[in-house]
Amino acid sequence: MSKIFNVNGNCIPELHYMVELTERLGQIKIMVEAGQYFTINRARQYGKTTVLKALANYLKEEYLVVSLDFQKMSYVNFENEQAFVVAFAGELIDNVESMPEEIYERLNAFAEERVRNLTLLSLFRVINKWCGQSEKKIVLMIDEVDSATNNQVFLDFLAQLRGCYISRDTKPTFQSVILTGVYDVCNIRRKIRPENEHKVNSPWNIAADFSVDMSFSIKDIEGMLKAYEDDNHTGMDIEKISCLLYDYTSGYPYLVSRLCKFMDEQIAGTNDFQNKKSAWTEAGVLEAVKLLLEDRNPLFESLMSKLNDFPELCDVISALLFQGKKVAYNPDDEVVWEALMFGFVKVKDSGVCLANRIFETRLYNYFLLAISEQNSRLYEEGSRQKNQFIINGHFKDMAWKCI
């Protein structure tokens, strides 16, 4: 079966065209070897799950890797400590192939609720004992922690991990803990306790900085297209097409793969692009960009929903789009922090700008639609300005100053 460009779920090397992850995995392994606890925070569909699964495979020879997904646990599992311990113990049993018999029996008793009044403390006593008995050091990975970030029980769980980290010189515990999600776990307490005095108190303040670049570079894209070209022999100019894809996406993984998927599966074979050779050209890339800008997909739906959920973001986005206003990067500005967290913007030259050309065009159209519905004078001004730097639905190169 031939490989495809994947935009749904994690990528599997045997099934999908992918960028080479070895260098990134090596950088993360250094953090694991140093015993660091950290969170991989990136916007939606930025390849977090793909990296986490690849990392588990990369580490398995040296470590016992425990990979969990909080998305599999329901709201009921976070209602109280008893429910959480029961569910978490069950997940450990289901996802670890082998563990000491004594540890298995204890966790199984928890999972089957044969023990009453379960607490996180009782769970971590078993976990610490397991870490002490394990032949390999244990690395805990939890994907989709966003599923739990509005629960007090999850905060208490983080507090237990923090306690184990602080006492790791006297008590055996996880070698490393890796959490992934969109939201910054260091700041989730404010979602539960909005009073000012609680905003800076975090049970995850032991987390190390995660600075590994998850976006695709031009070189990354070239490697992926080289694998595709080896299979399909289109005769494309790999370097040119890679640069074009990067120019429009700034290396946002989902956007790169989506454009490639359009060229491979929807554009090739049409009247204007009768085969893959004609699709993998500059004209084919522009056609793919047009399709993407007209596309309804989970990433765009997530972005637009964030504008509704966090209306303060509209001020930052509109300032960048319509006013040509330079927005300074201030790590203490919560609105700017939210815009970064959700992937709307990126930091460049001590300021923030829109993350890529695709987002800029899509957001521009979204705001113009909203403005037109309000019959605002700004709609006329926006339309006039748009005509100056948009041709056939695409931004002129001179208008894009952030790349």
C-alpha positions as CSV (number, residue, x, y, z in Angstrom):
1,M,0.0,0.0,0.0
2,S,1.4,3.4,-1.0
3,K,2.0,6.1,1.6
4,I,-0.2,9.2,1.9
5,F,0.1,12.7,3.5
6,N,-1.7,12.5,6.8
7,V,-3.7,15.3,8.4
8,N,-5.8,13.1,10.8
9,G,-4.2,11.9,14.0
10,N,-0.6,10.9,14.5
11,C,1.7,10.0,11.7
12,I,2.9,6.4,11.3
13,P,6.2,6.0,9.3
14,E,5.0,2.9,7.5
15,L,1.8,4.6,6.3
16,H,2.6,8.3,5.9
17,Y,5.0,10.7,4.4
18,M,6.8,12.4,7.4
19,V,9.6,14.7,8.2
20,E,12.7,13.2,9.8
21,L,12.3,13.4,13.6
22,T,15.5,11.9,14.8
23,E,17.2,15.2,15.6
24,R,14.3,16.4,17.6
25,L,14.0,13.1,19.5
26,G,17.6,13.3,20.4
27,Q,17.2,16.7,21.9
28,I,14.2,15.5,23.9
29,K,16.1,12.4,25.1
30,I,18.8,14.7,26.6
31,M,16.1,16.2,28.8
32,V,14.9,12.8,29.8
33,E,18.4,11.6,30.6
34,A,18.8,14.7,32.8
35,G,15.7,13.7,34.8
36,Q,13.6,16.7,33.7
37,Y,9.9,17.0,34.0
38,F,8.4,19.2,31.3
39,T,5.4,20.0,29.1
40,I,5.2,20.1,25.3
41,N,2.8,23.0,24.7
42,R,2.0,23.7,21.1
43,A,-1.1,24.8,19.2
44,R,-3.6,22.4,17.8
45,Q,-2.4,19.9,15.2
46,Y,1.2,20.8,15.6
47,G,2.4,17.2,15.7
48,K,2.6,16.7,19.5
49,T,1.1,13.2,19.5
50,T,3.3,12.1,16.6
51,V,6.4,13.3,18.4
52,L,5.3,11.6,21.7
53,K,4.7,8.3,20.1
54,A,7.9,8.4,18.2
55,L,9.7,9.4,21.4
56,A,8.2,6.3,23.2
57,N,9.7,4.1,20.5
58,Y,13.0,6.0,20.6
59,L,13.4,5.5,24.3
60,K,12.1,2.0,24.8
61,E,15.5,0.2,24.7
62,E,16.8,2.2,27.6
63,Y,13.7,3.1,29.6
64,L,10.3,1.6,30.6
65,V,8.0,4.1,28.8
66,V,4.5,4.5,30.2
67,S,2.3,6.3,27.6
68,L,-1.1,7.4,28.6
69,D,-3.8,9.6,27.0
70,F,-6.1,11.6,29.2
71,Q,-8.5,12.0,26.3
72,K,-9.5,8.4,27.0
73,M,-10.6,9.2,30.5
74,S,-14.1,10.8,31.0
75,Y,-15.2,13.7,33.1
76,V,-16.4,11.3,35.7
77,N,-12.9,10.0,36.2
78,F,-11.9,13.4,37.5
79,E,-14.8,14.0,39.9
80,N,-12.9,13.0,43.0
81,E,-9.7,11.3,44.1
82,Q,-11.3,7.8,44.4
83,A,-12.6,8.0,40.8
84,F,-9.3,9.3,39.4
85,V,-7.1,6.6,41.2
86,V,-9.4,3.9,40.0
87,A,-9.2,5.1,36.4
88,F,-5.5,5.9,36.5
89,A,-4.6,2.5,37.9
90,G,-6.6,0.9,35.2
91,E,-4.8,2.9,32.5
92,L,-1.4,1.8,33.9
93,I,-2.4,-1.9,33.8
94,D,-3.8,-1.6,30.3
95,N,-0.7,0.3,28.9
96,V,2.2,-1.5,30.6
97,E,3.1,-4.9,29.3
98,S,4.8,-6.2,32.4
99,M,5.4,-5.0,36.0
100,P,6.3,-6.7,39.3
101,E,3.5,-9.0,40.4
102,E,3.1,-7.2,43.7
103,I,2.7,-3.9,41.9
104,Y,0.2,-5.4,39.5
105,E,-1.9,-6.8,42.3
106,R,-2.0,-3.5,44.2
107,L,-3.0,-1.5,41.1
108,N,-5.5,-4.1,40.0
109,A,-7.1,-3.9,43.4
110,F,-7.4,-0.1,42.9
111,A,-8.8,-0.5,39.4
112,E,-11.4,-3.0,40.5
113,E,-12.3,-0.8,43.5
114,R,-11.5,-3.5,46.0
115,V,-10.0,-0.8,48.2
116,R,-12.2,2.0,49.6
117,N,-11.3,5.6,50.3
118,L,-8.5,5.6,47.7
119,T,-6.3,8.7,47.6
120,L,-3.6,10.0,45.4
121,L,-1.2,9.4,48.2
122,S,-2.0,5.7,48.2
123,L,-1.6,5.6,44.4
124,F,1.8,7.3,44.5
125,R,3.1,5.0,47.3
126,V,2.6,2.1,44.9
127,I,4.1,4.0,42.0
128,N,7.2,4.9,44.0
129,K,7.6,1.3,45.0
130,W,7.3,0.3,41.4
131,C,10.0,2.8,40.4
132,G,12.3,1.3,43.0
133,Q,11.8,-2.2,41.8
134,S,11.8,-1.6,38.0
135,E,14.9,-2.8,36.2
136,K,14.7,0.2,33.8
137,K,14.0,3.7,34.9
138,I,10.4,4.7,34.2
139,V,9.4,7.6,31.9
140,L,5.7,8.8,32.2
141,M,4.2,10.4,29.1
142,I,0.6,11.8,29.2
143,D,-1.0,13.1,26.0
144,E,-3.9,15.5,25.8
145,V,-3.6,16.8,29.4
146,D,-6.0,19.6,28.3
147,S,-8.8,17.1,28.9
148,A,-8.2,17.4,32.6
149,T,-7.0,21.0,33.2
150,N,-10.2,22.3,34.6
151,N,-10.3,19.8,37.4
152,Q,-9.0,20.2,40.9
153,V,-8.1,16.5,41.1
154,F,-5.7,17.0,38.2
155,L,-4.0,19.9,40.0
156,D,-3.7,17.6,43.0
157,F,-2.2,14.9,40.7
158,L,0.4,17.5,39.5
159,A,1.1,18.4,43.1
160,Q,1.9,14.7,43.8
161,L,4.3,14.6,40.8
162,R,5.9,17.8,42.1
163,G,6.4,16.2,45.5
164,C,8.0,13.1,44.0
165,Y,10.3,15.3,41.9
166,I,11.4,17.3,44.9
167,S,12.1,14.1,46.9
168,R,13.7,12.1,44.1
169,D,17.1,12.1,45.9
170,T,15.6,10.1,48.8
171,K,12.6,8.2,47.2
172,P,12.5,6.4,43.8
173,T,10.2,8.0,41.3
174,F,9.8,8.6,37.6
175,Q,12.9,9.4,35.7
176,S,11.0,11.9,33.7
177,V,7.4,13.1,33.2
178,I,6.3,14.6,29.9
179,L,2.9,16.2,29.4
180,T,1.5,17.4,26.1
181,G,-1.3,19.8,25.4
182,V,-2.2,23.3,24.1
183,Y,-2.7,25.0,27.4
184,D,0.3,25.9,29.5
185,V,0.0,23.6,32.5
186,C,2.0,26.0,34.6
187,N,-0.9,28.5,34.5
188,I,-4.0,26.3,34.7
189,R,-4.7,27.0,38.3
190,R,-6.2,30.3,37.2
191,K,-8.9,28.4,35.3
192,I,-10.1,26.8,38.6
193,R,-9.4,29.6,41.1
194,P,-9.7,32.9,39.3
195,E,-8.9,35.0,42.4
196,N,-5.8,37.0,41.9
197,E,-3.9,35.5,44.8
198,H,-4.0,32.1,43.1
199,K,-3.0,33.0,39.6
200,V,0.8,32.6,40.2
201,N,0.6,29.4,42.3
202,S,1.3,26.4,40.2
203,P,1.9,22.8,41.2
204,W,3.9,22.4,38.0
205,N,6.6,25.0,38.7
206,I,9.2,22.4,38.6
207,A,8.8,22.0,34.8
208,A,11.9,22.6,32.6
209,D,11.6,24.8,29.6
210,F,10.9,22.9,26.4
211,S,12.5,24.8,23.5
212,V,12.7,22.1,20.8
213,D,11.5,23.5,17.5
214,M,8.4,21.5,16.4
215,S,7.8,23.4,13.2
216,F,9.0,22.1,9.8
217,S,12.1,23.8,8.3
218,I,12.6,24.0,4.6
219,K,15.1,21.1,5.0
220,D,12.5,19.0,6.8
221,I,10.0,19.6,4.0
222,E,12.6,18.7,1.4
223,G,13.2,15.4,3.1
224,M,9.5,14.6,3.1
225,L,9.1,15.5,-0.5
226,K,12.2,13.5,-1.5
227,A,10.5,10.4,-0.1
228,Y,7.4,11.2,-2.0
229,E,9.3,11.9,-5.2
230,D,11.2,8.5,-4.9
231,D,7.8,6.8,-5.0
232,N,6.0,9.0,-7.6
233,H,8.6,10.4,-9.9
234,T,6.8,13.6,-10.6
235,G,10.0,15.5,-11.6
236,M,9.2,18.3,-9.2
237,D,11.8,20.9,-8.2
238,I,11.9,19.8,-4.6
239,E,13.8,22.8,-3.3
240,K,11.5,25.3,-5.0
241,I,8.3,23.5,-3.9
242,S,9.7,23.2,-0.3
243,C,10.4,26.9,-0.2
244,L,6.9,27.8,-1.5
245,L,5.3,25.5,1.1
246,Y,7.3,27.1,3.9
247,D,6.7,30.6,2.6
248,Y,2.9,30.1,3.0
249,T,2.9,28.1,6.2
250,S,6.1,29.1,8.1
251,G,6.4,25.3,8.7
252,Y,3.2,24.8,10.6
253,P,3.0,20.9,10.3
254,Y,-0.7,20.5,9.6
255,L,-0.7,23.3,7.0
256,V,2.3,21.8,5.1
257,S,0.7,18.3,5.1
258,R,-2.7,19.7,4.1
259,L,-1.3,21.5,1.1
260,C,0.7,18.4,0.0
261,K,-2.4,16.3,0.4
262,F,-4.4,18.6,-1.8
263,M,-1.8,18.5,-4.6
264,D,-1.4,14.7,-4.4
265,E,-5.1,13.7,-4.1
266,Q,-7.3,16.6,-5.3
267,I,-5.4,18.7,-7.7
268,A,-3.6,16.0,-9.7
269,G,-6.0,14.6,-12.3
270,T,-8.1,17.7,-12.8
271,N,-8.6,19.6,-16.1
272,D,-6.0,22.2,-15.2
273,F,-3.5,19.7,-13.7
274,Q,-3.9,16.5,-15.6
275,N,-1.2,14.5,-13.7
276,K,1.0,14.7,-10.7
277,K,3.8,16.2,-12.7
278,S,1.7,19.3,-13.4
279,A,0.3,19.4,-9.8
280,W,3.7,19.6,-8.1
281,T,4.5,23.0,-9.6
282,E,4.3,26.6,-8.4
283,A,0.8,26.8,-10.0
284,G,-0.2,23.6,-8.2
285,V,0.9,25.1,-4.8
286,L,-1.1,28.2,-5.5
287,E,-4.1,26.1,-6.3
288,A,-3.6,24.1,-3.1
289,V,-3.4,27.4,-1.1
290,K,-6.7,28.5,-2.7
291,L,-8.4,25.2,-1.7
292,L,-7.0,25.4,1.9
293,L,-8.3,29.0,2.3
294,E,-11.7,27.7,1.3
295,D,-11.5,24.6,3.5
296,R,-13.4,23.8,6.7
297,N,-11.1,21.8,8.9
298,P,-10.6,21.2,12.6
299,L,-7.6,23.6,12.8
300,F,-9.5,26.5,11.4
301,E,-12.6,25.7,13.4
302,S,-10.5,25.6,16.5
303,L,-8.9,29.0,15.7
304,M,-12.3,30.7,15.1
305,S,-13.8,29.1,18.2
306,K,-10.9,30.6,20.3
307,L,-11.8,34.1,19.0
308,N,-15.3,33.5,20.4
309,D,-14.1,32.0,23.7
310,F,-11.4,34.6,24.2
311,P,-12.8,37.9,22.6
312,E,-9.8,39.8,23.9
313,L,-7.8,38.1,21.2
314,C,-9.7,40.0,18.5
315,D,-8.0,43.3,19.6
316,V,-4.5,41.9,19.0
317,I,-5.4,40.2,15.7
318,S,-7.3,43.2,14.3
319,A,-4.4,45.5,15.3
320,L,-2.0,43.3,13.3
321,L,-4.3,42.9,10.4
322,F,-5.8,46.4,9.8
323,Q,-3.8,48.9,11.7
324,G,-0.3,47.8,10.8
325,K,0.4,48.2,14.5
326,K,3.5,46.7,16.0
327,V,2.6,44.6,19.0
328,A,5.5,44.2,21.4
329,Y,6.2,40.8,22.9
330,N,5.6,41.0,26.6
331,P,5.6,37.6,28.4
332,D,3.5,39.0,31.2
333,D,0.7,40.2,28.8
334,E,-1.9,37.4,29.1
335,V,-3.6,38.3,25.8
336,V,-0.4,38.0,23.9
337,W,0.4,34.8,25.8
338,E,-3.0,33.4,24.7
339,A,-2.4,34.3,21.1
340,L,0.9,32.5,21.2
341,M,-0.4,29.5,23.0
342,F,-3.2,29.0,20.4
343,G,-0.9,29.5,17.5
344,F,-2.3,32.8,16.1
345,V,1.0,34.6,16.3
346,K,4.8,34.1,16.7
347,V,7.6,36.1,18.2
348,K,9.9,37.9,15.8
349,D,12.3,40.8,16.6
350,S,10.9,41.4,20.1
351,G,7.4,41.7,18.7
352,V,4.6,39.5,17.6
353,C,3.3,39.0,14.1
354,L,0.7,36.6,12.6
355,A,2.0,33.1,12.5
356,N,1.9,32.5,8.8
357,R,0.4,33.7,5.5
358,I,-2.4,31.2,5.5
359,F,-3.6,32.3,8.9
360,E,-3.3,36.0,7.9
361,T,-5.4,35.5,4.9
362,R,-8.0,33.3,6.6
363,L,-8.3,35.7,9.6
364,Y,-8.5,38.7,7.3
365,N,-11.5,37.2,5.5
366,Y,-13.0,36.2,8.8
367,F,-12.8,39.7,10.2
368,L,-14.1,41.3,7.0
369,L,-17.1,39.0,7.1
370,A,-17.8,40.0,10.7
371,I,-17.4,43.6,9.9
372,S,-19.6,43.4,6.9
373,E,-22.3,41.8,9.0
374,Q,-22.2,44.9,11.3
375,N,-22.3,47.2,8.2
376,S,-19.3,49.1,9.6
377,R,-17.4,51.8,7.8
378,L,-14.3,49.7,8.5
379,Y,-15.5,47.1,6.0
380,E,-15.2,49.6,3.2
381,E,-11.8,50.6,4.4
382,G,-10.7,47.0,4.8
383,S,-11.9,46.1,1.4
384,R,-10.0,49.1,-0.1
385,Q,-6.8,48.1,1.7
386,K,-7.3,44.5,0.7
387,N,-7.4,45.4,-3.0
388,Q,-3.9,46.9,-2.6
389,F,-2.2,43.8,-1.5
390,I,-4.3,40.8,-2.4
391,I,-4.3,39.3,-5.9
392,N,-6.5,36.4,-6.7
393,G,-7.1,35.6,-3.1
394,H,-3.4,35.6,-2.3
395,F,-1.2,38.1,-0.4
396,K,1.5,39.8,-2.4
397,D,5.0,38.9,-1.2
398,M,5.6,42.6,-0.3
399,A,2.7,42.5,2.2
400,W,4.2,39.6,4.1
401,K,6.8,41.0,6.4
402,C,7.0,38.5,9.2
403,I,8.7,35.6,7.4
